[in-house]
Amino acid sequence: MEYESKLNIELTSQIFSTSLESKDAYNKRCNQLLLNKKLLDLTHLKTYTIDDHETFEIDDAISLDIKDGRRIVWIHISDPSTFIPINSQIDLEARKKSTSIYLSTTTQPMLPRDLVENNFSLKAGKKTATLSISIELDNEGNILNYNIQRGFISPRYNLTYDEANELIDYAPPEENDLSELSNLLNKRREWRKVNGAIFLEQPYGRLKVIEGKQIIQITEPSMSRKLVSESMILFGTIVAKYAKKMSIPIPFRSQHRTRNTNSLIRGSHHLAILNSSIKQNLPKATTSTKAGYHFSLGLDCYSQATSPLRRYTDLLVHRQVLGTLDKMSIYSEEEISDILTSLMISHKQSIDIMREDLLSSQRNWFLKNKEKIWQTFFLRRLSKTQGVTLLYFKELEMDLACHLNSLGEWNIGDKLEIIFNDIPDSSKILSFKLVK
């Protein structure tokens, strides 16, 4: 397909050869869009980003606008697609990667890091082009109306999750927007719950290397994380609704219905064990050009559209939506399907790289704690012939596939004490011995 967007200027990888050149090209293009009234100037809004401290791919932001007593939720996602020509060197390299690769010691970004940090990342005080959606919700969390457009924002604050939690919790009169946004999106969350959504929030652990030292970082569910999660789901919901209404071929995410999961969560005191029993019975979500029901989200249709800096399918969604807004040619359904097929291989390769790194990181952690007796809980048998079992490590807040030296007739939630026994050369599974 020849993408003939009037908004697509001749930006090549050569133009992006230095940070200064990329900034100048980006700012020049944004000014052109503003002059042509292609961007809606939203720099007057008090806009927040909420991310982990080390995040450099800041691709989402939220704002609250009050008009005639009505509270309007704004969700903004960085727009790299306008500035990266289709089939350019940068575009093809991003498609080849399919996703940013997150390792224990570093990140391999999908897009060139200097472009992300200098142009696309939503940094406080920097004016950035976005795909922005305004939404009005009623008291029950129903979507009353929405509007999708190109936006131009200047985030007021880059907050960490802890900083956002404080603003939500204390809601100072001069800075109560986040608290109001949290209340509005909690109503949307309750709406999804009524419509069958399943919430599997729990603490989770991640092994990281900071200044050469390996640590375990436990992330707890929080008000700010729920706020971000719900706003991203809402954005993906509206993009999917719009694409379905306008017959725009995009990658939709769907998940078939399954039997009632309430009966699966009785009889255990650990949230991770309850969630594991639910996840075991959930069908796998799929990506295709057909809009369909998403069971665990409680939605009629859904698309992932909030991470175009680090996920190529999201970048693809932006191109399709923005192309439609600009009344320009877009990919056909067949072309989208072909791209999704090509992405499957590269995505699997990226996932395999991250899994190899994770396994190596876990092995190093357990080798440093080789004499420690770990308190674990049985979740399920993964392979009886190979002796592979899924165990929950409470101290680490992790579910790990483990090879055990012997197997028993255990029930979900049974407590097992084990000690590390290394990784056999022929295996990619952590090996442990049961403590008698």
N, C-alpha and C positions, 0 to 999 in steps of 0.2 A: 504494500500500500504506500502511496506517496502522500505523506502527511503535509497538507498545504495550508497550515495555519498561518494567518497573517501576523499572529503574535510571535511566531518563531523566527527570530533573527539568526543571522549566520554566525552562531557561536560554535566554535570548534575546539578541539583539545588544545590547539595552539594558543587560542585566546586565553585559555585557562592555564597558561604555562607558569605564571607567577601569581602570588596572592594579590599583588597590587592590581595586575591586569584583570583578574577575575572580579575584584571588588568594583573596579571602574565599569566593566561590562555589565555587571549585575545592577549597579545603581543607575546606569544609563537606561537600561531596559525598563526598570521600575518607573523611572520618570516618564518614559514614553507611554507606558500603560496608564499612568495617572493622567497625563495630558489628554490621552484618547478616551478617558473615562472608562477604561477597562477594569480598573481597580477601584474598589470602594474604600475610601480612606477611613480607617477605623482606629487611627492613632490616638484619638481622644479617649478611647475606652481604657479603663484600668485593667490591664491584662496580666495574667499570672501564668508562669510555667511552673510545674512541679516535677522534679526528677531526683534521682540519686545524685549525690555530690559529684561523682566522677563522670557523669554523663556529658558527652560532647555533642551527641546527635539529638539535640533538643528540637523535637518536631511537632509538639502539640502545646496548645495554650488555651486558657478559658477566660471569659469575661462575663460580667453581669451588666445589663443595660436596663434602665427603668424608664418606660415611656407611658405616660398617662396612667400611672399606677400599675402598669403591667410589667412583670419581671421577665426579661428576655435573656435566655442563656445563649452565649456565643461560644462556639468551639472553633478553634483555628488550627489548621494543619499546614506546615511549611509546604511550599510549592516549588519543588525542583524541576518538575516536568516541563514548565514553560522555558526553562533556560538550558535544558539538555536536549539537543536535537535527536530525533529518532535515528537509530543506526549510526550515530556518531561513535567515536572511539570510547567515550565515557559511557554512553548508553549500552553499547555491546559488552563492555567489561562488567557493568553492573548486572546485566542479564546473565552473563556467564557465572557470576558469583551467586546471584539470586537473593542473597541476604548478607548482612554483616555477620561476621564470625566472631563470637565472643569466647575468648580463651581465659585461662586463669591468670595469665600475666599480661595480656594485651588484647586489643580489639583490632580486627582487620575489617575496616569499614567497606560497605558496598560501593559507596561513592568516594572519590578522593577526599581525604581528610581536610585538606586546606579549603576546598570548596564548601564543605559542610560547615566548618568552623567560621569561615569568613563571610559566607553568603546565606546559607540556608538555615543554619541553626538559629533558633528564636532566642537570641540573647537580649538581656535587658538593655533598653535604650537604643537598640538597633532596629531600624525600619526594615521589615521583611515582607515579601509577598506570600500570600497564603490562599488556600481554599478554605473559606469560612462559611459556617452555617449558623443562622440564628433560629432559635427554637422557643416557642411558647408552650408551656405545659399547664394542664389544669391541676386541681388539687389532688386528683387521683393518679397523676403521672401520665395521663393521655397526652399525645402530641396534638395540640390544637392547630398549629400552623408552623411552617418553617420556610426558610429562604436560603438558597445556596448561591454564592457568588465568589468572585475573586476578591480577596481582601488585602489590605496593607496595614500591618499592625506594628506597634512599638511596645513590646512587653515592658511593664513597669517593674516587675520583680521576677527573678529566677530563684524560686524557693526549693529547698530540700523538702522531703516528706515530713521531717520533724518540724521544720519551720512552719509548714502549712498546717500541721496538726495544731500548733499553738494558736494560729490565727482562727482556725475553725472552732477550737474549744473556747477560747476567751472572747472572741468576737468583739474586739474593741470598736467603739462607735465610729472611729475614723477609718477603720479597716475591717468592715464586717461583710464585704462582698463574698469572700470565700465561705463564710459561715452560711450566708443565704444560698449560695450555689450548692453547698453541701445539702442543705435542707431540700432544695428543689430536686436534686438528683436522687436523694433518698426516696422521694415520692415515685420517681421513675423506677427505682430499684424495686420498690414494693409493687408497682404495677407489673413488672416482669415476674416477680414472685407469684402473684395471683395468676399469671398466665403460664405458670409451670416451670419457670426458671429454676435451675439448681445451682446453689452456691457452695463452692468447695474451698472456701478460704480457710487457710491455716498457716501457721508459721512454717517457713521453709529455710533450709540452710544452704549455703553456697561456700565452697572453698575458694579463697582468693589469695593472691600473693601481693603484699603491700610492702614496698621498700625491702624486697628480698625475703620477707618473712611470710610463711604460709599461715593463714588464719581461717577460722570458721566464722562466717557472718550470718547471723540469724535475723530474718526479716519477719516482723509481726504484722498481721492485718491491722489497718489503722483507718481513721476517718479520711485522711488525705488519699490513701491508696484506693479506697472505695470510691471517692470522688473522681479520681482520674479514670479508674476502670469504667465507671458508669458513664462518664462523659464520652469516652472512646467508643463504648458500645452504642451509645445514642448516635454518635456521628456515623458509625458504620450502618446503623439501622436506617437513617435518613438517606444516606447515599444509595443504599440498596433499594429503598422505596422509590427514590427519584429515578434510578436506572431502570427499574421495572416499569414504572409509569411511562417513561420516555422511550422504552424499548432500546436502551443502550446496552450493548453487550459488554459485560464486565465479569471478572471472577467473583462469583457468589460463594459464600460458605454456607453449608447446610448440614443438618444432622437429623437422621430419621428418629421418629418417636420410638420409645421403648416402654417396657412395662413400668408401673409405678415403683419408684425406688424407695419409698418411705419404709417399706417392710425390710429393707436391707440394712438399715442403720440402727437397729436396736441391739442392745446387749453389749455395748463397748463404751469405755470412758474416754478413750483417746480420739480426738478429732481426726487425726491422720488415718486411724484404722477405719473409722466410719466413712471417711471420704474414699478410702481405697476400695471399700466394698461397693460404693456407688460407681466409681470410675470403671471398675471391672465389668459392670453391666451396661455401660453407656456405649452406643455405637460410635464408630470413628467419624469425625466430621470430614467432609469432603469439599473440594473446590471444583467448580464447573461454571459454565456460562448459563446454567439454568437456576433461576431463583427458587428457593425451597425453604421449608420450615427448618428452624434451628432449635432442636428440642431443649438442650440444656440452657440456652439463653432465653427461651420463652418468646421467640420472635418468629413472625411469618416469613421474614427474609432478612438477610444480613450479608455484609461484605466487609472485609478487612481493608480499611482505607486510611488509617491514622499513622502509618509508619513508612512514608515514601522515601525517607532517607536511608532506611535499613532493610526494606523488603520490596523486592521488585514488583510483586503483584500489586502492592499498594500504589506504587508509581504508575503502574498500568491503569489502575482505576482512575487516578487523577487525570491522566491524559484523555481518557474516554469522557469523563464528566466535563472537564474544561473545554475539550473540543466541541462538545454539544452546546455548552453555554456560549461559545464563540461562533456557533453555527458553521463549523468547519468539518471536514471529513474526518472520520475516526475509523478505527479498526472494525472489520466485520466480525461476526460471531465466529466464523471459521478461522480467521486470523488469530483471534484471542485464544481459541482452543489449541491452535498450533503452538502459540507461544507458551501456554500452560504446559503442554506436553514437553517442550524443550526445557522448561524450567525444572521439571521433575528430576532429571538426572543431576543437574547442578545443585539443586536443593539437597538431594540425598548426599552428595559429596560434601557439602558444607556441614550437614548434620553429622556425618561420619567423622569429620575433622574435630568437631566440638566434642563428640562422644569419646574419641581417642584421648583428647586433652583432659577431659573430665576423669576418665579412668586412670590416667597417669597421675593426676592430681590426688585422686582418692588413694591410690597405692602409696604415694609418698606420705600422705597423712597417716595411714594406718601403720606404715613402717616406722614412723616416729613414735607411734603408740603401740608397739608390737606386744608389749606385756600387758596391756590393758584388757580387762574383761568388759565387754560391751553388753549392755542391757538392750535387747531388741524384742520386737513383737512380730509374730508370724502374720503375714498378709495373705500370701497364696503360693502355691507350687507353680513354678514356671516350666520346669522340665523334670519329671520324675526319673527318667533314664539317665540324665546328666547330673542329677542331684542339685538343680538350681532352684533357689527359693527367693522370693521377694520378702525382705525384712524391713521393718521400720526401726530406725535408730533414733530414739527419743532425744538423746543428748545432742545429736547433730541435726535433728529435724529433717531427716532424709529417708527416702525409700530406696534401698539398694538391692540389686540382684546379686545374690551370694551363692557360691558353691559350698555346700556343707559336707563334712566328712561322713555324716550319716543322716538318715531321714527318719522322721517319726510321723505318727498320725496326728498332726496338730490341727487345731481349729483356729480360725482367724482371731487374732488378739492374744493367742497363747504367748507367754513370755519365754524367751530363749536367751541364755547367756553364752556368748561366743568369744573366741580369741582369734586374731588375724593369723593367716597361714600363707600369705603372699598370693601371687597370681601365677598359675602354671603357665609354662611357655606356650603351650598349645591352646590356651584359653584367653578370653577377654573378660573373664568374670573373676571378681574378688573371691578368694578362698578363705574360709574360716573353719575352725574346729569348735564343736560343741564342748562346753565345760561341763563335766559330769557333776 
